[in-house]
């Protein structure tokens, strides 16, 4: 019998649920119900607010050697037909309450927009989709099977925070943003977030708070928009 814990059990969202599909959540009916919010096994699934860190432009990085994609993802070529995928410091700031990263098993074949990994936060799970198709070959040992105690990962060099390494077909054309395009979009996304947590008058008079309680439904809409529909909260 498979005794691997479901990601929803690992996050504390349900008291007991095992995974018979080797964390292939896209094929799991239970996972789909949880995403839709139709299951209410614990008070956490009913929570309407989540604690987030407001992103600030002073900590936004643009690292040479990384190719930034729309939606705050990046990739780095590490060998012929092989890349590493990660998310940028903007998203790591939002997810400062992260407790764990769950990645798929090695040799998992992913199609574009299929689940890349899960970020377990204090009060929710972030569901990341892959911006490119490929086959996973490595997961970052920084996150592997251990709780995360550092709430300032967004200050770490971005190349150290890759999530998975993938084999891709060379025929796949991966576009990327220029430095100016990336910084302009990220600054706009910071402004949009501040408007969620402050009135227009407040945002002109006060700097954004480091931690903010935000309505989960409103944040869900925001996250889908800024991530180019590659990140969801549930």
C-alpha positions as protocol buffer text, in pm:
chain_id: "A"
residue {
  index: 1
  type: UNK
  ca { x: 0 y: 0 z: 0 }
}
residue {
  index: 2
  type: UNK
  ca { x: 127 y: 346 z: -90 }
}
residue {
  index: 3
  type: UNK
  ca { x: 170 y: 547 z: 231 }
}
residue {
  index: 4
  type: UNK
  ca { x: 296 y: 868 z: 76 }
}
residue {
  index: 5
  type: UNK
  ca { x: 116 y: 1170 z: 219 }
}
residue {
  index: 6
  type: UNK
  ca { x: -103 y: 1385 z: -5 }
}
residue {
  index: 7
  type: UNK
  ca { x: 27 y: 1742 z: -38 }
}
residue {
  index: 8
  type: UNK
  ca { x: -292 y: 1862 z: 131 }
}
residue {
  index: 9
  type: UNK
  ca { x: -211 y: 1645 z: 433 }
}
residue {
  index: 10
  type: UNK
  ca { x: 151 y: 1772 z: 435 }
}
residue {
  index: 11
  type: UNK
  ca { x: 25 y: 2129 z: 442 }
}
residue {
  index: 12
  type: UNK
  ca { x: -213 y: 2062 z: 731 }
}
residue {
  index: 13
  type: UNK
  ca { x: -520 y: 2143 z: 521 }
}
residue {
  index: 14
  type: UNK
  ca { x: -668 y: 1797 z: 583 }
}
residue {
  index: 15
  type: UNK
  ca { x: -606 y: 1564 z: 874 }
}
residue {
  index: 16
  type: UNK
  ca { x: -557 y: 1247 z: 671 }
}
residue {
  index: 17
  type: UNK
  ca { x: -521 y: 1180 z: 299 }
}
residue {
  index: 18
  type: UNK
  ca { x: -276 y: 949 z: 124 }
}
residue {
  index: 19
  type: UNK
  ca { x: -156 y: 984 z: -235 }
}
residue {
  index: 20
  type: UNK
  ca { x: -197 y: 684 z: -469 }
}
residue {
  index: 21
  type: UNK
  ca { x: -78 y: 875 z: -777 }
}
residue {
  index: 22
  type: UNK
  ca { x: 282 y: 964 z: -685 }
}
residue {
  index: 23
  type: UNK
  ca { x: 184 y: 1332 z: -653 }
}
residue {
  index: 24
  type: UNK
  ca { x: 46 y: 1351 z: -1005 }
}
residue {
  index: 25
  type: UNK
  ca { x: -217 y: 1598 z: -889 }
}
residue {
  index: 26
  type: UNK
  ca { x: -347 y: 1680 z: -1235 }
}
residue {
  index: 27
  type: UNK
  ca { x: -507 y: 1333 z: -1244 }
}
residue {
  index: 28
  type: UNK
  ca { x: -645 y: 1347 z: -889 }
}
residue {
  index: 29
  type: UNK
  ca { x: -1017 y: 1412 z: -832 }
}
residue {
  index: 30
  type: UNK
  ca { x: -955 y: 1495 z: -465 }
}
residue {
  index: 31
  type: UNK
  ca { x: -702 y: 1762 z: -564 }
}
residue {
  index: 32
  type: UNK
  ca { x: -945 y: 1913 z: -815 }
}
residue {
  index: 33
  type: UNK
  ca { x: -1214 y: 1935 z: -547 }
}
residue {
  index: 34
  type: UNK
  ca { x: -972 y: 2106 z: -309 }
}
residue {
  index: 35
  type: UNK
  ca { x: -873 y: 2356 z: -578 }
}
residue {
  index: 36
  type: UNK
  ca { x: -1240 y: 2437 z: -635 }
}
residue {
  index: 37
  type: UNK
  ca { x: -1288 y: 2479 z: -260 }
}
residue {
  index: 38
  type: UNK
  ca { x: -1565 y: 2218 z: -236 }
}
residue {
  index: 39
  type: UNK
  ca { x: -1389 y: 2029 z: 43 }
}
residue {
  index: 40
  type: UNK
  ca { x: -1387 y: 2171 z: 396 }
}
residue {
  index: 41
  type: UNK
  ca { x: -1199 y: 1920 z: 610 }
}
residue {
  index: 42
  type: UNK
  ca { x: -1041 y: 2170 z: 845 }
}
residue {
  index: 43
  type: UNK
  ca { x: -1060 y: 2533 z: 954 }
}
residue {
  index: 44
  type: UNK
  ca { x: -760 y: 2613 z: 733 }
}
residue {
  index: 45
  type: UNK
  ca { x: -953 y: 2540 z: 413 }
}
residue {
  index: 46
  type: UNK
  ca { x: -1219 y: 2789 z: 524 }
}
residue {
  index: 47
  type: UNK
  ca { x: -976 y: 3070 z: 593 }
}
residue {
  index: 48
  type: UNK
  ca { x: -1063 y: 3377 z: 391 }
}
residue {
  index: 49
  type: UNK
  ca { x: -740 y: 3570 z: 453 }
}
residue {
  index: 50
  type: UNK
  ca { x: -372 y: 3496 z: 409 }
}
residue {
  index: 51
  type: UNK
  ca { x: -60 y: 3665 z: 542 }
}
residue {
  index: 52
  type: UNK
  ca { x: 166 y: 3793 z: 266 }
}
residue {
  index: 53
  type: UNK
  ca { x: 475 y: 4009 z: 244 }
}
residue {
  index: 54
  type: UNK
  ca { x: 429 y: 4314 z: 24 }
}
residue {
  index: 55
  type: UNK
  ca { x: 689 y: 4306 z: -257 }
}
residue {
  index: 56
  type: UNK
  ca { x: 915 y: 4608 z: -277 }
}
residue {
  index: 57
  type: UNK
  ca { x: 1107 y: 4728 z: -579 }
}
residue {
  index: 58
  type: UNK
  ca { x: 1425 y: 4777 z: -373 }
}
residue {
  index: 59
  type: UNK
  ca { x: 1466 y: 4399 z: -345 }
}
residue {
  index: 60
  type: UNK
  ca { x: 1383 y: 4313 z: -706 }
}
residue {
  index: 61
  type: UNK
  ca { x: 1675 y: 4147 z: -883 }
}
residue {
  index: 62
  type: UNK
  ca { x: 1765 y: 4117 z: -1250 }
}
residue {
  index: 63
  type: UNK
  ca { x: 2038 y: 3857 z: -1267 }
}
residue {
  index: 64
  type: UNK
  ca { x: 2253 y: 3828 z: -1581 }
}
residue {
  index: 65
  type: UNK
  ca { x: 2248 y: 3472 z: -1714 }
}
residue {
  index: 66
  type: UNK
  ca { x: 1883 y: 3415 z: -1622 }
}
residue {
  index: 67
  type: UNK
  ca { x: 1615 y: 3444 z: -1889 }
}
residue {
  index: 68
  type: UNK
  ca { x: 1301 y: 3598 z: -1738 }
}
residue {
  index: 69
  type: UNK
  ca { x: 964 y: 3482 z: -1868 }
}
residue {
  index: 70
  type: UNK
  ca { x: 629 y: 3662 z: -1841 }
}
residue {
  index: 71
  type: UNK
  ca { x: 469 y: 3570 z: -1510 }
}
residue {
  index: 72
  type: UNK
  ca { x: 780 y: 3600 z: -1286 }
}
residue {
  index: 73
  type: UNK
  ca { x: 938 y: 3269 z: -1388 }
}
residue {
  index: 74
  type: UNK
  ca { x: 1291 y: 3232 z: -1518 }
}
residue {
  index: 75
  type: UNK
  ca { x: 1503 y: 2965 z: -1681 }
}
residue {
  index: 76
  type: UNK
  ca { x: 1875 y: 2906 z: -1715 }
}
residue {
  index: 77
  type: UNK
  ca { x: 2041 y: 2677 z: -1967 }
}
residue {
  index: 78
  type: UNK
  ca { x: 2281 y: 2446 z: -1784 }
}
residue {
  index: 79
  type: UNK
  ca { x: 2361 y: 2201 z: -2067 }
}
residue {
  index: 80
  type: UNK
  ca { x: 2249 y: 2110 z: -2416 }
}
residue {
  index: 81
  type: UNK
  ca { x: 1878 y: 2040 z: -2395 }
}
residue {
  index: 82
  type: UNK
  ca { x: 1866 y: 2105 z: -2021 }
}
residue {
  index: 83
  type: UNK
  ca { x: 1740 y: 2403 z: -1822 }
}
residue {
  index: 84
  type: UNK
  ca { x: 1667 y: 2500 z: -1465 }
}
residue {
  index: 85
  type: UNK
  ca { x: 1336 y: 2665 z: -1382 }
}
residue {
  index: 86
  type: UNK
  ca { x: 1268 y: 2903 z: -1096 }
}
residue {
  index: 87
  type: UNK
  ca { x: 1055 y: 3192 z: -978 }
}
residue {
  index: 88
  type: UNK
  ca { x: 1187 y: 3541 z: -918 }
}
residue {
  index: 89
  type: UNK
  ca { x: 1242 y: 3744 z: -602 }
}
residue {
  index: 90
  type: UNK
  ca { x: 910 y: 3921 z: -656 }
}
residue {
  index: 91
  type: UNK
  ca { x: 717 y: 3596 z: -598 }
}
residue {
  index: 92
  type: UNK
  ca { x: 952 y: 3480 z: -322 }
}
residue {
  index: 93
  type: UNK
  ca { x: 865 y: 3801 z: -136 }
}
residue {
  index: 94
  type: UNK
  ca { x: 493 y: 3732 z: -162 }
}
residue {
  index: 95
  type: UNK
  ca { x: 550 y: 3376 z: -40 }
}
residue {
  index: 96
  type: UNK
  ca { x: 772 y: 3468 z: 255 }
}
residue {
  index: 97
  type: UNK
  ca { x: 562 y: 3249 z: 488 }
}
residue {
  index: 98
  type: UNK
  ca { x: 661 y: 2937 z: 289 }
}
residue {
  index: 99
  type: UNK
  ca { x: 697 y: 2620 z: 494 }
}
residue {
  index: 100
  type: UNK
  ca { x: 783 y: 2359 z: 233 }
}
residue {
  index: 101
  type: UNK
  ca { x: 838 y: 2301 z: -139 }
}
residue {
  index: 102
  type: UNK
  ca { x: 700 y: 1983 z: -296 }
}
residue {
  index: 103
  type: UNK
  ca { x: 842 y: 1894 z: -638 }
}
residue {
  index: 104
  type: UNK
  ca { x: 747 y: 1609 z: -874 }
}
residue {
  index: 105
  type: UNK
  ca { x: 951 y: 1291 z: -890 }
}
residue {
  index: 106
  type: UNK
  ca { x: 1250 y: 1284 z: -1120 }
}
residue {
  index: 107
  type: UNK
  ca { x: 1175 y: 1167 z: -1475 }
}
residue {
  index: 108
  type: UNK
  ca { x: 824 y: 1313 z: -1455 }
}
residue {
  index: 109
  type: UNK
  ca { x: 713 y: 1423 z: -1801 }
}
residue {
  index: 110
  type: UNK
  ca { x: 542 y: 1761 z: -1792 }
}
residue {
  index: 111
  type: UNK
  ca { x: 344 y: 1928 z: -2062 }
}
residue {
  index: 112
  type: UNK
  ca { x: 312 y: 2305 z: -2075 }
}
residue {
  index: 113
  type: UNK
  ca { x: 76 y: 2436 z: -1803 }
}
residue {
  index: 114
  type: UNK
  ca { x: 99 y: 2111 z: -1604 }
}
residue {
  index: 115
  type: UNK
  ca { x: 182 y: 2127 z: -1234 }
}
residue {
  index: 116
  type: UNK
  ca { x: 549 y: 2204 z: -1177 }
}
residue {
  index: 117
  type: UNK
  ca { x: 552 y: 2209 z: -796 }
}
residue {
  index: 118
  type: UNK
  ca { x: 363 y: 2314 z: -483 }
}
residue {
  index: 119
  type: UNK
  ca { x: 466 y: 2576 z: -230 }
}
residue {
  index: 120
  type: UNK
  ca { x: 314 y: 2513 z: 111 }
}
residue {
  index: 121
  type: UNK
  ca { x: 248 y: 2841 z: 291 }
}
residue {
  index: 122
  type: UNK
  ca { x: 110 y: 2927 z: 631 }
}
residue {
  index: 123
  type: UNK
  ca { x: -257 y: 2928 z: 533 }
}
residue {
  index: 124
  type: UNK
  ca { x: -256 y: 2800 z: 176 }
}
residue {
  index: 125
  type: UNK
  ca { x: -84 y: 2611 z: -106 }
}
residue {
  index: 126
  type: UNK
  ca { x: 61 y: 2778 z: -413 }
}
residue {
  index: 127
  type: UNK
  ca { x: 17 y: 2564 z: -722 }
}
residue {
  index: 128
  type: UNK
  ca { x: 278 y: 2644 z: -991 }
}
residue {
  index: 129
  type: UNK
  ca { x: 238 y: 2539 z: -1352 }
}
residue {
  index: 130
  type: UNK
  ca { x: 529 y: 2476 z: -1584 }
}
residue {
  index: 131
  type: UNK
  ca { x: 576 y: 2743 z: -1851 }
}
residue {
  index: 132
  type: UNK
  ca { x: 753 y: 2491 z: -2075 }
}
residue {
  index: 133
  type: UNK
  ca { x: 719 y: 2118 z: -2153 }
}
residue {
  index: 134
  type: UNK
  ca { x: 993 y: 1876 z: -2059 }
}
residue {
  index: 135
  type: UNK
  ca { x: 1106 y: 1594 z: -1830 }
}
residue {
  index: 136
  type: UNK
  ca { x: 1225 y: 1659 z: -1476 }
}
residue {
  index: 137
  type: UNK
  ca { x: 1570 y: 1524 z: -1396 }
}
residue {
  index: 138
  type: UNK
  ca { x: 1660 y: 1700 z: -1070 }
}
residue {
  index: 139
  type: UNK
  ca { x: 1498 y: 1888 z: -784 }
}
residue {
  index: 140
  type: UNK
  ca { x: 1682 y: 2150 z: -580 }
}
residue {
  index: 141
  type: UNK
  ca { x: 1824 y: 1984 z: -269 }
}
residue {
  index: 142
  type: UNK
  ca { x: 1783 y: 2317 z: -86 }
}
residue {
  index: 143
  type: UNK
  ca { x: 1413 y: 2234 z: -56 }
}
residue {
  index: 144
  type: UNK
  ca { x: 1415 y: 1855 z: -66 }
}
residue {
  index: 145
  type: UNK
  ca { x: 1222 y: 1690 z: 217 }
}
residue {
  index: 146
  type: UNK
  ca { x: 1296 y: 1956 z: 474 }
}
residue {
  index: 147
  type: UNK
  ca { x: 1097 y: 2242 z: 628 }
}
residue {
  index: 148
  type: UNK
  ca { x: 1199 y: 2594 z: 531 }
}
residue {
  index: 149
  type: UNK
  ca { x: 1281 y: 2819 z: 824 }
}
residue {
  index: 150
  type: UNK
  ca { x: 1425 y: 3115 z: 632 }
}
residue {
  index: 151
  type: UNK
  ca { x: 1155 y: 3375 z: 563 }
}
residue {
  index: 152
  type: UNK
  ca { x: 1400 y: 3588 z: 365 }
}
residue {
  index: 153
  type: UNK
  ca { x: 1468 y: 3362 z: 69 }
}
residue {
  index: 154
  type: UNK
  ca { x: 1391 y: 3654 z: -160 }
}
residue {
  index: 155
  type: UNK
  ca { x: 1726 y: 3806 z: -53 }
}
residue {
  index: 156
  type: UNK
  ca { x: 1917 y: 3498 z: -174 }
}
residue {
  index: 157
  type: UNK
  ca { x: 2074 y: 3493 z: -521 }
}
residue {
  index: 158
  type: UNK
  ca { x: 1801 y: 3379 z: -759 }
}
residue {
  index: 159
  type: UNK
  ca { x: 2013 y: 3109 z: -931 }
}
residue {
  index: 160
  type: UNK
  ca { x: 2031 y: 2926 z: -596 }
}
residue {
  index: 161
  type: UNK
  ca { x: 1650 y: 2911 z: -573 }
}
residue {
  index: 162
  type: UNK
  ca { x: 1580 y: 2701 z: -882 }
}
residue {
  index: 163
  type: UNK
  ca { x: 1299 y: 2452 z: -840 }
}
residue {
  index: 164
  type: UNK
  ca { x: 1357 y: 2176 z: -1094 }
}
residue {
  index: 165
  type: UNK
  ca { x: 1601 y: 2089 z: -1368 }
}
residue {
  index: 166
  type: UNK
  ca { x: 1439 y: 1968 z: -1689 }
}
residue {
  index: 167
  type: UNK
  ca { x: 1530 y: 1811 z: -2020 }
}
residue {
  index: 168
  type: UNK
  ca { x: 1365 y: 1996 z: -2305 }
}
residue {
  index: 169
  type: UNK
  ca { x: 1353 y: 1953 z: -2679 }
}
residue {
  index: 170
  type: UNK
  ca { x: 1594 y: 2188 z: -2852 }
}
residue {
  index: 171
  type: UNK
  ca { x: 1324 y: 2269 z: -3105 }
}
residue {
  index: 172
  type: UNK
  ca { x: 1128 y: 2451 z: -2832 }
}
residue {
  index: 173
  type: UNK
  ca { x: 1173 y: 2824 z: -2870 }
}
residue {
  index: 174
  type: UNK
  ca { x: 1186 y: 2994 z: -2531 }
}
residue {
  index: 175
  type: UNK
  ca { x: 1126 y: 3366 z: -2541 }
}
residue {
  index: 176
  type: UNK
  ca { x: 1223 y: 3599 z: -2260 }
}
residue {
  index: 177
  type: UNK
  ca { x: 1186 y: 3958 z: -2147 }
}
residue {
  index: 178
  type: UNK
  ca { x: 1449 y: 4224 z: -2186 }
}
residue {
  index: 179
  type: UNK
  ca { x: 1582 y: 4386 z: -1868 }
}
residue {
  index: 180
  type: UNK
  ca { x: 1371 y: 4696 z: -1931 }
}
residue {
  index: 181
  type: UNK
  ca { x: 1055 y: 4492 z: -1999 }
}
residue {
  index: 182
  type: UNK
  ca { x: 1106 y: 4281 z: -1688 }
}
residue {
  index: 183
  type: UNK
  ca { x: 1172 y: 4571 z: -1451 }
}
residue {
  index: 184
  type: UNK
  ca { x: 884 y: 4775 z: -1591 }
}
residue {
  index: 185
  type: UNK
  ca { x: 639 y: 4487 z: -1550 }
}
residue {
  index: 186
  type: UNK
  ca { x: 762 y: 4402 z: -1201 }
}
residue {
  index: 187
  type: UNK
  ca { x: 731 y: 4763 z: -1086 }
}
residue {
  index: 188
  type: UNK
  ca { x: 374 y: 4770 z: -1217 }
}
residue {
  index: 189
  type: UNK
  ca { x: 293 y: 4447 z: -1034 }
}
residue {
  index: 190
  type: UNK
  ca { x: 429 y: 4596 z: -709 }
}
residue {
  index: 191
  type: UNK
  ca { x: 202 y: 4897 z: -755 }
}
residue {
  index: 192
  type: UNK
  ca { x: -98 y: 4670 z: -819 }
}
residue {
  index: 193
  type: UNK
  ca { x: -29 y: 4478 z: -500 }
}
residue {
  index: 194
  type: UNK
  ca { x: -2 y: 4793 z: -292 }
}
residue {
  index: 195
  type: UNK
  ca { x: -339 y: 4903 z: -425 }
}
residue {
  index: 196
  type: UNK
  ca { x: -488 y: 4582 z: -289 }
}
residue {
  index: 197
  type: UNK
  ca { x: -376 y: 4656 z: 65 }
}
residue {
  index: 198
  type: UNK
  ca { x: -396 y: 5037 z: 76 }
}
residue {
  index: 199
  type: UNK
  ca { x: -634 y: 5300 z: -40 }
}
residue {
  index: 200
  type: UNK
  ca { x: -495 y: 5536 z: -302 }
}
residue {
  index: 201
  type: UNK
  ca { x: -445 y: 5805 z: -37 }
}
residue {
  index: 202
  type: UNK
  ca { x: -271 y: 5570 z: 204 }
}
residue {
  index: 203
  type: UNK
  ca { x: -37 y: 5436 z: -63 }
}
residue {
  index: 204
  type: UNK
  ca { x: 78 y: 5789 z: -139 }
}
residue {
  index: 205
  type: UNK
  ca { x: 151 y: 5870 z: 225 }
}
residue {
  index: 206
  type: UNK
  ca { x: 290 y: 5548 z: 372 }
}
residue {
  index: 207
  type: UNK
  ca { x: 536 y: 5281 z: 256 }
}
residue {
  index: 208
  type: UNK
  ca { x: 386 y: 4931 z: 219 }
}
residue {
  index: 209
  type: UNK
  ca { x: 377 y: 4716 z: 532 }
}
residue {
  index: 210
  type: UNK
  ca { x: 614 y: 4420 z: 533 }
}
residue {
  index: 211
  type: UNK
  ca { x: 336 y: 4179 z: 623 }
}
residue {
  index: 212
  type: UNK
  ca { x: -27 y: 4218 z: 525 }
}
residue {
  index: 213
  type: UNK
  ca { x: -344 y: 4018 z: 570 }
}
residue {
  index: 214
  type: UNK
  ca { x: -516 y: 3994 z: 235 }
}
residue {
  index: 215
  type: UNK
  ca { x: -846 y: 3846 z: 129 }
}
residue {
  index: 216
  type: UNK
  ca { x: -757 y: 3514 z: -33 }
}
residue {
  index: 217
  type: UNK
  ca { x: -1011 y: 3549 z: -314 }
}
residue {
  index: 218
  type: UNK
  ca { x: -877 y: 3893 z: -408 }
}
residue {
  index: 219
  type: UNK
  ca { x: -518 y: 3770 z: -390 }
}
residue {
  index: 220
  type: UNK
  ca { x: -608 y: 3472 z: -608 }
}
residue {
  index: 221
  type: UNK
  ca { x: -723 y: 3705 z: -887 }
}
residue {
  index: 222
  type: UNK
  ca { x: -412 y: 3916 z: -850 }
}
residue {
  index: 223
  type: UNK
  ca { x: -178 y: 3616 z: -850 }
}
residue {
  index: 224
  type: UNK
  ca { x: -329 y: 3470 z: -1165 }
}
residue {
  index: 225
  type: UNK
  ca { x: -290 y: 3803 z: -1341 }
}
residue {
  index: 226
  type: UNK
  ca { x: 72 y: 3874 z: -1249 }
}
residue {
  index: 227
  type: UNK
  ca { x: 184 y: 3512 z: -1302 }
}
residue {
  index: 228
  type: UNK
  ca { x: 34 y: 3489 z: -1650 }
}
residue {
  index: 229
  type: UNK
  ca { x: -201 y: 3217 z: -1515 }
}
residue {
  index: 230
  type: UNK
  ca { x: 92 y: 3003 z: -1399 }
}
residue {
  index: 231
  type: UNK
  ca { x: 38 y: 3036 z: -1021 }
}
residue {
  index: 232
  type: UNK
  ca { x: -275 y: 2966 z: -815 }
}
residue {
  index: 233
  type: UNK
  ca { x: -352 y: 2969 z: -445 }
}
residue {
  index: 234
  type: UNK
  ca { x: -579 y: 2716 z: -280 }
}
